Amino acid sequence: MTATTVSKTVVLLVLSNTFMTFAWYAHLRNMRDRTWFVAALVSWGIAFFEYMLQVPANRIGHAELSLPQLKILQEVVTLSVFVPFSILYMRAPIKTDFALAGVCLMGAVYFIFRS
């Protein structure tokens, strides 16, 4: 497994998840006065960019990672993007549960990547 392939995959997944997190949740803060349909259309527009990054990330990553490894990597990236978004953008309170969820995901990473 080359570091370059994994690095490219991680960078693309972080960017992809940033778009997806905004598509899924930013409307809860920014579009409260709009109908759900308008929020859905705006979210789909944002999600387009997520897919433009996610598909190449998975193709690059799958060249050297198994599908389960790629999925666990995706989940770790998702939590790594979501927690700062939740705290900094959505102003959610910091909880110990975030750290505990991270520990659980690190266990998943260990088991899926061990030889």
Secondary structure as UniProt FT lines:
FT   HELIX           3..21
FT   HELIX           22..26
FT   HELIX           27..30
FT   TURN            32..33
FT   HELIX           36..62
FT   TURN            63..64
FT   HELIX           67..84
FT   HELIX           85..89
FT   HELIX           96..113
//
